[in-house]
Amino acid sequence: MFQGFFNYDNDVWRFVGRLADMMVLNLLWILFSLPIVTLGASTTALYYCTIKIVHEEDRGNFRMFMHSFKQNLKEGIILWMILLPILVILLLDHRFFSMIFANNTALRFLFRGITDALLLLWLFVFLYVWPLLSRFDNTWQRTLIHALLMSIRHLPYTLGMIAADVLLVVGSYFLILFMPMFTPVFFVLGYPLIAWMNSAFFKRIFRLYEKKVEVRDPFEERVYGKRGKETESAKEAEK
């Protein structure tokens, strides 16, 4: 019995090892997101690692994170600088319509409803764009378009991810509320725990689009001796 427990290949120790991975990734994600403008590139690097983890292809979180961060820095900054202002505008619009139509329930409901729908689409894109950028070679324009189209095409998965993320956050909140001793655990694990859970969904989704190719990335070839990014199959996401 005890011999099995101290076998580091058993499920318990593997899970503990994955939690340790999340701690390392959380530190890296926070550190490289601090300039704010690099949050997109940092989140892309995070998903690069968590998707590798669910594929059992991870070989060193720090090296994987740094490789993806450098590779996708430009596209990550561009996409984040597009998405961030849109989010701010939509939130301001939501507040604006609440104030200007304070005495007109019908118009307030109409315009806030439109804004809420656009905010939901923004969330869909935000959910998909970083995993897509981390996994597929593409321009930032096509990555943005594919994020929107794929999030709608795979709507059950999209809603499932959002529901799972909300349940995790709400569950963590109540666990911390009633058992404060767990507070440091969730702060140490942080957002990578959500990314890890979402990556299990993306593993299924991306399987429909992935087309294996030979190594094109010198870093991946030298460090891992295997494939780098995947190449997206013929515009399937646009159908």
Summary of the structure (lengths in Angstrom):
residues: 239
radius of gyration: 19.9
end to end distance: 53.8
largest distance: 71.1
contacts: 712
relative contact order: 0.12
helix: 78%
strand: 3%
